[in-house]
């Protein structure tokens, strides 16, 4: 199937309809040549589409660039996934299972290139110059005593016990950790329930 031919046909037929924003229908602006691929905001590059047509346009672009691959494909995958996020002006797209599968595949594809580019130098040893730049950037930052103690304990190998504060229920004298007692026990104490029933 020639996806690009169908995409061009969709855009140019809708362009000749001379649609206007503000009439009785809801329209979205679409860049015929996407901005991420060098398109601009000139009227010749913009067309008004319904939300369904707009989604279809991005689906056609995604399928066209899927055969080509590369950075353009990743950008079109991201654009397709972005179409699914609803904002205050758009109605949420209701997708068939096939459309959802394509959208999920696009989401994965749009993230692949970014992850590879971002993590190239992540775990490699840092040079002396790099370490010195990090040290200089951190000079003057203030840490609270709580943070300093956490860092100290972490470096010494001692694991602090979170929620180690224990309390007793004033009604039934049950003992437990403070956070758990606040969340589960104090408002739901059985003796309170029995007292209310009596």
DAHUQUI-V599511 format. One record per backbone hydrogen bond with DSSP energy under -1.0 kcal/mol. NH is the residue of the N-H (numbers start at 0). CO is the residue of the C=O. E is the energy in kcal/mol with one decimal. If there is no record, write none. Layout:
[[NH:CO:E] [NH:CO:E]]
//
This chain:
[[2:0:-1.3] [5:1:-1.6] [6:2:-2.3] [7:3:-2.8] [8:4:-2.3] [9:5:-2.4] [10:6:-2.5] [11:7:-2.9] [12:8:-2.2] [13:9:-1.8] [14:10:-1.9] [15:11:-1.5] [17:14:-1.2] [22:19:-1.1] [27:48:-3.3] [29:46:-2.1] [31:44:-3.1] [36:33:-1.5] [37:34:-1.7] [38:33:-2.4] [44:41:-1.5] [46:29:-1.9] [48:27:-2.7] [53:49:-2.7] [54:50:-2.1] [55:51:-2.4] [56:52:-2.6] [57:53:-2.0] [58:54:-2.2] [59:55:-2.5] [60:56:-2.3] [61:57:-2.4] [62:58:-2.3] [63:59:-2.3] [64:60:-2.7] [65:61:-1.4] [68:64:-3.3] [73:69:-1.6] [74:70:-2.2] [75:71:-2.2] [76:72:-2.3] [77:73:-2.1] [78:74:-2.1] [79:75:-2.1] [80:76:-2.2] [81:77:-2.4] [82:78:-1.3] [83:80:-1.2] [99:95:-2.5] [100:96:-2.0] [101:97:-2.1] [102:98:-2.5] [103:99:-2.6] [104:100:-2.2] [105:101:-2.3] [106:102:-2.2] [107:103:-2.1] [108:104:-2.5] [109:105:-2.6] [111:107:-1.4] [114:110:-2.3] [115:111:-1.9] [116:112:-2.3] [117:113:-2.6] [118:114:-1.7] [130:126:-2.6] [131:127:-2.3] [132:128:-2.1] [133:129:-2.1] [134:130:-2.3] [135:131:-2.5] [136:132:-1.9] [137:133:-1.4] [140:137:-1.8] [147:143:-2.5] [148:144:-2.6] [149:145:-2.1] [150:146:-2.5] [151:147:-2.5] [152:148:-2.8] [153:149:-2.4] [154:150:-2.3] [155:151:-1.7] [157:152:-1.1] [166:175:-2.8] [168:173:-2.6] [172:168:-1.7] [175:166:-2.2] [177:164:-2.5] [180:176:-2.8] [181:177:-2.5] [182:178:-2.1] [183:179:-3.0] [185:180:-2.5] [187:184:-1.0] [192:188:-1.6] [193:189:-2.4] [194:190:-2.0] [195:191:-2.1] [196:192:-1.6] [197:193:-1.5]]
//
